[in-house]
Amino acid sequence: MTEPQDLTGLSFEDALARLEKIVHSLEAGDTPLEASIDLYTQGQALKKHCEAKLAGATARIEAIQLGSDGTPTGVRAFDAA
C-alpha cells in the first residue's frame, strides 16, 4: 500500500488530471486488486483536494454591484444559493 501524498501544493488542474487517469485505470479493469485499492484511496484524496479547491475559489468570487447608471459601486461576496 502506498503512503498518502501531500497534495497541498497541487493545482486543481493537476489534481483533476491525476484523478481522471486513476478513473481510467480503474475502469479498464486490468489493475490487480491491491493496486486498485491504492488507486481508489489516492482518487478519494484527490477528489477531496479538488472539492476543497473549488470551495475556496467559490468563496473568493465576487459579484460587481452596479449603480442605476451602470457604473460599478462596489463588490459583494458571491452567493451560490
MDTraj code that builds the backbone (N, CA, C; nanometers):
import mdtraj as md
import numpy as np

residues = "MET THR GLU PRO GLN ASP LEU THR GLY LEU SER PHE GLU ASP ALA LEU ALA ARG LEU GLU LYS ILE VAL HIS SER LEU GLU ALA GLY ASP THR PRO LEU GLU ALA SER ILE ASP LEU TYR THR GLN GLY GLN ALA LEU LYS LYS HIS CYS GLU ALA LYS LEU ALA GLY ALA THR ALA ARG ILE GLU ALA ILE GLN LEU GLY SER ASP GLY THR PRO THR GLY VAL ARG ALA PHE ASP ALA ALA".split()
xyz = np.array([
    [0.0846, -0.1185, 0.0000],
    [0.0000, 0.0000, 0.0000],
    [0.0887, 0.1242, 0.0000],
    [0.0510, 0.2239, -0.0789],
    [0.1322, 0.3441, -0.0907],
    [0.1014, 0.4414, 0.0224],
    [0.2003, 0.5250, 0.0504],
    [0.1835, 0.6279, 0.1527],
    [0.0971, 0.7402, 0.0976],
    [0.0194, 0.8070, 0.1849],
    [-0.0621, 0.9195, 0.1376],
    [0.0264, 1.0307, 0.0818],
    [-0.0197, 1.0935, -0.0244],
    [0.0553, 1.2012, -0.0873],
    [0.0200, 1.3339, -0.0226],
    [0.1181, 1.4244, -0.0229],
    [0.0924, 1.5606, 0.0211],
    [0.0421, 1.6375, -0.1003],
    [-0.0854, 1.6729, -0.0981],
    [-0.1480, 1.7374, -0.2128],
    [-0.1587, 1.8884, -0.1987],
    [-0.1087, 1.9450, -0.0903],
    [-0.1310, 2.0867, -0.0617],
    [-0.0829, 2.1797, -0.1725],
    [0.0253, 2.1490, -0.2397],
    [0.0777, 2.2363, -0.3440],
    [0.0263, 2.2038, -0.4829],
    [-0.0600, 2.1047, -0.4936],
    [-0.1086, 2.0596, -0.6231],
    [-0.2229, 2.1477, -0.6714],
    [-0.2132, 2.1947, -0.7944],
    [-0.3195, 2.2788, -0.8504],
    [-0.4445, 2.1952, -0.8759],
    [-0.5565, 2.2636, -0.8903],
    [-0.6820, 2.1955, -0.9208],
    [-0.6689, 2.1167, -1.0509],
    [-0.6113, 2.1795, -1.1526],
    [-0.5994, 2.1161, -1.2837],
    [-0.5129, 1.9904, -1.2787],
    [-0.4009, 1.9972, -1.2064],
    [-0.3131, 1.8812, -1.1952],
    [-0.3802, 1.7694, -1.1158],
    [-0.4501, 1.8064, -1.0085],
    [-0.5206, 1.7064, -0.9277],
    [-0.6306, 1.6398, -1.0094],
    [-0.7039, 1.7180, -1.0870],
    [-0.8106, 1.6632, -1.1697],
    [-0.7543, 1.5699, -1.2771],
    [-0.6421, 1.6069, -1.3363],
    [-0.5785, 1.5217, -1.4371],
    [-0.5364, 1.3886, -1.3759],
    [-0.4787, 1.3931, -1.2571],
    [-0.4403, 1.2690, -1.1881],
    [-0.5629, 1.1840, -1.1564],
    [-0.6684, 1.2492, -1.1111],
    [-0.7913, 1.1785, -1.0776],
    [-0.8503, 1.1121, -1.2024],
    [-0.8513, 1.1826, -1.3133],
    [-0.9030, 1.1246, -1.4373],
    [-0.8209, 1.0036, -1.4813],
    [-0.6901, 1.0105, -1.4650],
    [-0.6032, 0.8983, -1.5001],
    [-0.6345, 0.7767, -1.4123],
    [-0.6568, 0.8020, -1.2842],
    [-0.6916, 0.6932, -1.1919],
    [-0.8243, 0.6299, -1.2320],
    [-0.9227, 0.7134, -1.2628],
    [-1.0544, 0.6621, -1.3023],
    [-1.0416, 0.5746, -1.4264],
    [-0.9662, 0.6194, -1.5253],
    [-0.9480, 0.5411, -1.6479],
    [-0.8790, 0.4078, -1.6176],
    [-0.7804, 0.4100, -1.5292],
    [-0.7110, 0.2863, -1.4924],
    [-0.8059, 0.1886, -1.4241],
    [-0.8876, 0.2398, -1.3328],
    [-0.9818, 0.1529, -1.2629],
    [-1.0904, 0.1008, -1.3565],
    [-1.1363, 0.1867, -1.4474],
    [-1.2394, 0.1438, -1.5422],
    [-1.1880, 0.0382, -1.6393],
    [-1.0591, 0.0420, -1.6704],
    [-1.0014, -0.0558, -1.7625],
    [-1.0085, -0.1967, -1.7044],
    [-1.0039, -0.2070, -1.5727],
    [-1.0201, -0.3362, -1.5071],
    [-0.9020, -0.4295, -1.5144],
    [-0.7861, -0.3820, -1.5560],
    [-0.6704, -0.4698, -1.5667],
    [-0.5669, -0.4463, -1.4566],
    [-0.6054, -0.3744, -1.3525],
    [-0.5162, -0.3465, -1.2401],
    [-0.5402, -0.4498, -1.1315],
    [-0.4341, -0.5084, -1.0746],
    [-0.4513, -0.6055, -0.9658],
    [-0.5259, -0.5429, -0.8469],
    [-0.5868, -0.6266, -0.7658],
    [-0.6724, -0.5817, -0.6564],
    [-0.6025, -0.4845, -0.5620],
    [-0.4850, -0.5191, -0.5120],
    [-0.4155, -0.4306, -0.4170],
    [-0.3832, -0.2961, -0.4808],
    [-0.3405, -0.2986, -0.6054],
    [-0.3106, -0.1726, -0.6752],
    [-0.4383, -0.0928, -0.6964],
    [-0.5491, -0.1607, -0.7241],
    [-0.6779, -0.0920, -0.7407],
    [-0.7207, -0.0240, -0.6117],
    [-0.6989, -0.0898, -0.5006],
    [-0.7328, -0.0307, -0.3703],
    [-0.6482, 0.0938, -0.3462],
    [-0.5199, 0.0853, -0.3772],
    [-0.4313, 0.2015, -0.3628],
    [-0.4765, 0.3166, -0.4534],
    [-0.5098, 0.2835, -0.5783],
    [-0.5564, 0.3859, -0.6708],
    [-0.6850, 0.4501, -0.6225],
    [-0.7760, 0.3683, -0.5711],
    [-0.9026, 0.4207, -0.5203],
    [-0.8775, 0.5165, -0.4039],
    [-0.7874, 0.4784, -0.3140],
    [-0.7535, 0.5638, -0.1996],
    [-0.6929, 0.6961, -0.2465],
    [-0.6035, 0.6890, -0.3440],
    [-0.5450, 0.8110, -0.3998],
    [-0.6528, 0.8965, -0.4651],
    [-0.7440, 0.8319, -0.5357],
    [-0.8532, 0.9027, -0.6010],
    [-0.9418, 0.9758, -0.5016],
    [-0.9702, 0.9117, -0.3903],
    [-1.0517, 0.9755, -0.2859],
    [-0.9824, 1.1009, -0.2331],
    [-0.8521, 1.0918, -0.2107],
    [-0.7761, 1.2078, -0.1618],
    [-0.7754, 1.3196, -0.2658],
    [-0.7585, 1.2832, -0.3928],
    [-0.7593, 1.3831, -0.4986],
    [-0.8968, 1.4481, -0.5122],
    [-1.0030, 1.3690, -0.5001],
    [-1.1390, 1.4227, -0.5069],
    [-1.1615, 1.5243, -0.3951],
    [-1.1189, 1.4901, -0.2751],
    [-1.1337, 1.5808, -0.1609],
    [-1.0539, 1.7096, -0.1843],
    [-0.9341, 1.6963, -0.2393],
    [-0.8497, 1.8119, -0.2682],
    [-0.9167, 1.9029, -0.3713],
    [-0.9714, 1.8426, -0.4768],
    [-1.0402, 1.9205, -0.5811],
    [-1.1623, 1.9920, -0.5239],
    [-1.2387, 1.9226, -0.4410],
    [-1.3562, 1.9847, -0.3797],
    [-1.3167, 2.1030, -0.2918],
    [-1.2065, 2.0892, -0.2176],
    [-1.1594, 2.1989, -0.1326],
    [-1.1134, 2.3181, -0.2177],
    [-1.0448, 2.2890, -0.3284],
    [-1.0011, 2.3965, -0.4179],
    [-1.1213, 2.4704, -0.4766],
    [-1.2234, 2.3967, -0.5182],
    [-1.3441, 2.4590, -0.5734],
    [-1.4166, 2.5426, -0.4687],
    [-1.4245, 2.4913, -0.3466],
    [-1.4899, 2.5667, -0.2396],
    [-1.4151, 2.6968, -0.2122],
    [-1.2829, 2.6904, -0.2125],
    [-1.2029, 2.8105, -0.1915],
    [-1.2208, 2.9115, -0.3038],
    [-1.2270, 2.8626, -0.4265],
    [-1.2459, 2.9525, -0.5411],
    [-1.3831, 3.0178, -0.5353],
    [-1.4840, 2.9408, -0.5009],
    [-1.6197, 2.9952, -0.4915],
    [-1.6267, 3.1036, -0.3855],
    [-1.5581, 3.0822, -0.2742],
    [-1.5597, 3.1805, -0.1661],
    [-1.4945, 3.3119, -0.2081],
    [-1.4027, 3.3055, -0.3050],
    [-1.3327, 3.4277, -0.3474],
    [-1.4039, 3.5024, -0.4594],
    [-1.4977, 3.4379, -0.5222],
    [-1.5680, 3.5043, -0.6328],
    [-1.6508, 3.6195, -0.5776],
    [-1.6428, 3.7297, -0.6418],
    [-1.7209, 3.8463, -0.6011],
    [-1.8056, 3.8947, -0.7178],
    [-1.9231, 3.9375, -0.6868],
    [-2.0112, 3.9937, -0.7897],
    [-2.0023, 4.1457, -0.7826],
    [-1.9882, 4.2056, -0.8959],
    [-1.9805, 4.3520, -0.9015],
    [-2.1214, 4.4089, -0.8926],
    [-2.1406, 4.5035, -0.8039],
    [-2.2690, 4.5716, -0.7915],
    [-2.2660, 4.6960, -0.8784],
    [-2.3685, 4.7107, -0.9594],
    [-2.3756, 4.8265, -1.0487],
    [-2.4816, 4.9239, -0.9995],
    [-2.4506, 5.0513, -1.0124],
    [-2.5463, 5.1560, -0.9787],
    [-2.6486, 5.1715, -1.0905],
    [-2.7482, 5.2593, -1.0702],
    [-2.8538, 5.2802, -1.1694],
    [-2.8000, 5.3334, -1.3022],
    [-2.6829, 5.3985, -1.2974],
    [-2.6238, 5.4495, -1.4216],
    [-2.5303, 5.3477, -1.4872],
    [-2.5193, 5.2271, -1.4274],
    [-2.4379, 5.1214, -1.4859],
    [-2.2933, 5.1209, -1.4432],
    [-2.2539, 5.2133, -1.3557],
    [-2.1150, 5.2151, -1.3100],
    [-2.1009, 5.1281, -1.1854],
    [-1.9855, 5.0653, -1.1698],
    [-1.9638, 4.9810, -1.0518],
    [-1.9684, 5.0635, -0.9235],
    [-2.0402, 5.0148, -0.8237],
    [-2.0495, 5.0841, -0.6956],
    [-1.9806, 5.0076, -0.5839],
    [-1.9386, 4.8886, -0.6095],
    [-1.8723, 4.8084, -0.5077],
    [-1.8798, 4.6615, -0.5430],
    [-1.8399, 4.5800, -0.4502],
    [-1.8435, 4.4357, -0.4688],
    [-1.9114, 4.3723, -0.3485],
    [-1.9669, 4.2546, -0.3728],
    [-2.0244, 4.1783, -0.2637],
    [-1.9789, 4.0346, -0.2793],
    [-1.9817, 3.9611, -0.1717],
    [-1.9408, 3.8216, -0.1759],
    [-2.0346, 3.7416, -0.2637],
    [-1.9808, 3.6422, -0.3322],
    [-2.0602, 3.5541, -0.4177],
    [-2.1526, 3.4710, -0.3321],
    [-2.2773, 3.4594, -0.3741],
    [-2.3759, 3.3776, -0.3034],
    [-2.4286, 3.2745, -0.4020],
    [-2.3868, 3.1487, -0.3841],
    [-2.4260, 3.0431, -0.4771],
    [-2.5690, 2.9975, -0.4583],
    [-2.6337, 3.0393, -0.3522],
    [-2.7704, 2.9924, -0.3264],
    [-2.8715, 3.0648, -0.4096],
])
top = md.Topology()
chain = top.add_chain()
for i, resn in enumerate(residues, 1):
    res = top.add_residue(resn, chain, resSeq=i)
    for name in ("N", "CA", "C"):
        top.add_atom(name, md.element.get_by_symbol(name[0]), res)
traj = md.Trajectory(xyz[None], top)
